Amino acid sequence: MAPVTLLLILLNVFVSYRGFVRPWLVEKYAFQVDALLLQKDYKRLLTSGFFHTGWFHLILNMVSLYAFSELLEAYLGSMVFLLVYIWSLLGGNVLALFLRRADGGYSAIGASGAINGIIFASIVLYPGMGVGLLGLPLSIPGWLFGLLYMAFSMYGIRARSGSVGHEAHLGGALAGMLLAIILQPSSLVENTLVICAVCVPALFFTGYLLYRPEVLDRPLGTPRQRAKVYNIDHRYNQRRKQREEDMDRLLEKVHRHGMESLSKAERQRLDAYGRM
C-alpha cells in the first residue's frame, strides 16, 4: 500500500475510534456552521474530516480511499497526492458551509469530501480504471463508480441522513477534478466526455441547491442575525458566570472569617444575589 494512503487510513481509523469512545471530541472538532461562522473556529474545516459516524461510515470511506488511491499516489507522488486529499477535504467543507450557511445548527463529520476528491481526480486521469467490489472477481469502470457515488451523495443531501457530510461530497468531487485538470491539463482534452459526464451532474445539482435552498433544512436566520443572538446570549452568560463567582467568593469569605469581615458594598452585593 502506498505510504500516504496507509497513513491516512490509519489516522482516520485512530481519530474515528477516539470519537466513538469519546463523543465530546466529535462535538469539539466536527463541522458545525455557527462554530465556523460565529466563533471563527476554522480548524473544524480540517478536523471534521477525520471523524466518522460509525464503523460502516468509516469502512465505506476507507475502502473507497484504498480502491482509488494507490494508482493515483504512484502517478502524482506522495506529497502531491496528499495535497489533493487536503485540498478536496477543504473544498468540500467550504461548499457545505456555503450551502448550509443559513442553518446554524447544521453539523457533519466524515472524510467524504477528501475521498470524493481522490475518486474524481482518479477518474479525470484514468477514466477506464477498474474498481473491484468488496473482493469479488468483478469490477466496474471508475467513471461508473464515481457516478454511483455521486448519486448516493445527492440522495443523502435530499434525505439529510444522520450527520454524514453529503454536501461535502459535491465540493470535494469538484475540487479534486479541478486540481487534477490543473496538474494534468492534457486530461481535459483526452477525457472530455468522461469529465463532462461526471462533472455536469455535480454542477447541475449544486446549482439546483442554490436555486432551491428550501430543499435543505429550514433556515435559522442569516449569520448576522444569529451573531446578534449569539452575542447577546454570550454577554448574558458571562455576566451570570461573574455573579456566581463573586457570590462564591463572598460566601467563602463569610465561612472563613464571619459576616463582619464583609464590607458594606460586599454585603449589599450578597443581599442582591440572594434576591435573584
C-alpha positions, 0 to 999 in steps of 0.5 A: 500500500502506498505510504500516504494512503496507509497513513491516512487510513490509519489516522482516520481509523485512530481519530474515528475510534477516539470519537466513538469512545469519546463523543465530546471530541466529535462535538469539539472538532466536527463541522458545525456552521455557527462554530465556523461562522460565529466563533471563527473556529476554522480548524473544524474545516480540517478536523471534521474530516477525520471523524466518522459516524460509525464503523460502516461510515468509516469502512465505506470511506476507507475502502473507497480511499484504498480502491482509488488511491494507490494508482493515483499516489504512484502517478502524482507522488506522495506529497502531491497526492496528499495535497489533493486529499487536503485540498478536496477535504477543504473544498468540500467543507467550504461548499457545505458551509456555503450551502448550509450557511443559513442553518446554524445548527447544521453539523457533519463529520466524515472524510467524504469530501477528501475521498470524493476528491481522490475518486474524481481526480482518479477518474479525470486521469484514468477514466477506464480504471477498474474498481473491484467490489468488496473482493469479488472477481468483478469490477466496474469502470471508475467513471461508473463508480464515481457516478454511483457515488455521486448519486448516493451523495445527492440522495443523502443531501435530499434525505439529510441522513444522520450527520454524514457530510453529503454536501461535502461530497459535491465540493470535494468531487469538484475540487479534486477534478479541478486540481487534477485538470490543473496538474494534468491539463492534457486530461481535459482534452483526452477525457472530455466526455468522461469529465463532462459526464461526471462533472455536469451532474455535480454542477447541475445539482449544486446549482439546483441547491442554490436555486432551491435552498428550501430543499435543505433544512429550514433556515435559522436566520442569516449569520448576522442575525444569529451573531446578534443572538449569539452575542447577546446570549454570550454577554448574558452568560458571562455576566451570570458566570461573574455573579456566581463567582463573586457570590462564591467568593463572598460566601467563602469569605463569610465561612472563613472569617464571619459576616463582619469581615464583609464590607458594606458594598460586599454585603449589599452585593450578597443581599442582591444575589440572594434576591435573584 
